[in-house]
Amino acid sequence: MKEPHFSFDGGFIMVPTDRFLEGVEWYQKHMGWELIDTAFSPVGMKAFFRLPAGGQVNLKSFELEHEHFTPEGYEEGHVRFCFRTANLEETIKYFRGEGIFCTEPVLMPDNHYAIDIIAFAGVRLTLVEDRDFEGRYPSARIIRYASKPLWLGVRDLEAATNWYGRFLGLKRSDISYADQGYALLGERDGSWDYIWLEQLQHAERNVRANPGARMYFVIRERAAFFDTHQWLLEQGIKATEPIGERWMGFHFHDPDGNRLNVWTYY
């Protein structure tokens, strides 16, 4: 087969099964999201929210019987799923006023500030400020996916960039951020650069991530989805068995232990 091509397509925020409805209410209250629907699927409970500025975010229950959804080995690691907020100062003020932990802002290489928050049941979400949206959605704290929704820590920036080029078909941005310790990856055709790779400062140990906020890549054709899974196995990459029916998913890890998720649906 041809080497696979992966594209961003949203993701899941995981919630403990026995607190799922509580989690739905938490995200409605604190994020200002509109609940579209809830469903019980062959792989557990789901809730679907409409993001104010476009797109959809999904809650998913942990499920012990499925390796893809188990809470066992929970570890945030160096994987960040990033969302957009309009005014970081106001967002921090709100969350801290509600007793929700926020880190101090950090300046990203593209001159946008970002923070982590600890959301429901200990899930880490990363919020990136975009002042272009200020005042447009006053009742919402998270208004859209970030312009660069995935942020991964790696031990060797050049090696990781090459790995993502080979196995995910992603291309390094024409703009270099190496002097700041980052690489920006995106679509082969240069239409969208959306993944930050960050050089870890102290060559940290390989942490095998199993985080609560999980960005997904999509492979829309069902046959290509299975072919890609088989191709990864043939390249020596351990990928979980696909699960689901109409919706199907699996995951694997990069050499730095960052979890990468793939789905297809029809």
N, C-alpha and C positions, 0 to 999 in steps of 0.2 A: 504494500500500500504506500501511498504518498505519506510523507511525514505529516502528522496531524496539525490542525490549526485550532487554537483555543481562543474564545472571545468572552469578555465579561458579560454576565447576565444576572446580576443581582446575587441573592444568597439567602441564608437562613441565620436567624438568631435563635440559639437553643435555650430551652426552658425545661426545668425539671417536670417530669410527667405529673407528679402529684400536686404541682402548683401552677399548672398550665393556665387555668382561667384567671388566677391571680396575676400571672405574668401579662396576660392580654390586657387586663385593667391597668397595670402599671405603665405599659407602653402607651396606652391611650391617654392616660393622665399626664405623664411627664414629657412625652414627645409631641403631643398634639396631633397624632395621626388619626386618620379616619379608618375605622374597621370596615373592611369590605365583606368578609365572611370568615367563618371557621369551618373546619372539616375534619372528619376522622378518616384517615386513609389506611391502606394496607401497611404503611410504615409509621403509623402513629398520628398524633394530632397536629393540625396546622392552623394558623391564623394569618390572614392576609390583610395588610394595611396599604393604603394609598399614601404615597409621599406628597406633601403639599405642592412641590414644584415639579412633580413628574416622577414616574417610576413607582415601583411596589417593593415593599419589604415584607418578609415572611417570618413568622415565628414557627418553631418546630419543637416538638417534644423529644427529649432524650428517650431512647428505646434500648433496653439492655440486650435484647435478642439480636440486634443488628449491629455488626461491627462499625458500619458507617455512621450510626447514630448513638453509639454507647457513650455514657458519661464516664466510663472507666478510663483511667489515665488522663483525666482532664488536665490540660496544661496550656496556658495562653501562649507560652513560648515567645517567639519574635514575629508573630503574625498579627497584623492590624488590619481590620476591616474599617474603612474610613467613610464618614458621612460629612455633609455640609451643614454649617450653621451660619446665620447671617451676621451676628454680633457676638463675638466670643466673650466679651466682658459681661454682657447681659446674660448669656447662657450660663456662665460660671456662677454668677450671682444667684440665678434661679436654682441651679442644682445644689449648690452649697447651702442655700436656704432650706432646701428640702432634705438635707442630710445625705446627699449623694456625693461621693468622693470625686474630686477632679484634681488632676495634676496641674502643675504650673504650665503656662503656654511655652511651646518651643517654636522657633522659626524654622520653617522648612526651606529647602533650597530655592523654591519658586517664590519666596517671600510671603507665604501664607502661614499664619500661626495655627498651631494644632494643640489639642489636649486629649488626654484619655479620661474617660469617666468609667466608673464601675456601676454598671446597670443592674437590672434585676437578677438576683441569684448569682452575683459575682462576675457577670460577663463584662469583659472590657470592650468598649466602643471608642473609636477615635473620631474626634470632631475637628473639622478644618474650617476656618473662617473664610467666608466669601461675602464681602461687604456689598457686592452687586445686588444681593437679595435683601438688604436691610430695609425693614419696614413693609415688606410685601406679604409676609406671612406671620403676623404678630402673635398668633396663638400657638405657633409651633417652634420647638427648639431644634429639631433635626428636620431639614426641609428637602433634602435630596441626597443621593449618593455624592461623595466627593468627586471632583474632577479626576482624581487619581485614587481609586477606591482600595487599592491593595498596597500595603507597605510591609516589607519583609526585611528582617535583619539577616545578614549573611557574614561568613567569616572571611571570604575572599571575593571581593567585588568582581574582579575580572573573570574568575572561574565561574561564579554564579551567573554572570551575564552570558557567558558562552553556553552554560547548561540550559538556560531558559531559551536561548536561541535555537539550540538543537532539539530539545524535547517539547517545547511549547510553541515553537515557531514565532517567537517574539523578537522584535528588533530594537536595538539601542537607539535612543533619541539622537537626533543630529546635534542637540545641545548637550555639551558635556558638563556633568556635575561632579566629576571625579575629585576635583580639588576640595570639594565639601564632603567627600566621603559617600557619595550617592551615585547611582546610575538610574536612569529613567528608561523603562521599556514600554513597548506598545506594538501596535499592529504593523505587519510587514510593509504595508503601503504607506506608512507614516500618517494615517488618518487620525490616530488617537494614541497618545502616550499616556499610560494609566497605571503603571506599576513602579513604585519606588523600591529599589534595592538599597539598603543602608549597610555600609561597612561597620560591623561591630567593633567597638574600640579596643577590646581586650581579648580578641580571639576566643570568645566565650565557647564553652563546651557545646556540643551538638545537643540541643534540646528538642525532643520529639514532640511537636505541638499537637494538641487536640483541643483547640479553643472553642469558646462558646459562640463567637461571631465568625461566620464562615462565608467568605466570598466564593462564588461558583463561576466556573467557565462552562459554556454551553457548546455542545456539538449537536446540531439540530437534526441531522439525518440519523435515524436509528442504526442503520447498518454501519455508518462511519463511527458511531459511538462504540459499538462492539469491536470494530476493527482497531480503533485507537487503544482500547483496553488491552487487546491482544498484543498490539505493537509495543506498548509500554512493558508488558511482561517479557517480551522477546528481547528488549533492551536491558533487561536485568533490573527493572524498576518494580518493586513490590506494590501492586495495586489491589485494593479490596475487591471482592466480588460485587458486581452490580446488583443493586436491589431495587425493588419497586415494580410497578406494572406500567400504567400510562406514563407516570413520572419514574425515571430511573436515575440512580446516581452511584458514584464510587469516588474513592479518594486515594491519593498517594502522597509521598513526601519528597521534597527536594533534598540534596545532599546535606543541607543545614538543618533538616528536621522540620521545615515549614510545611504545613499541611495544605495541599492543593485539592480542590473539589471539582468534580465534573458532573454535569447532569444532561439529560435529554428528556423530551416530553412531546406528546402529541395529543 
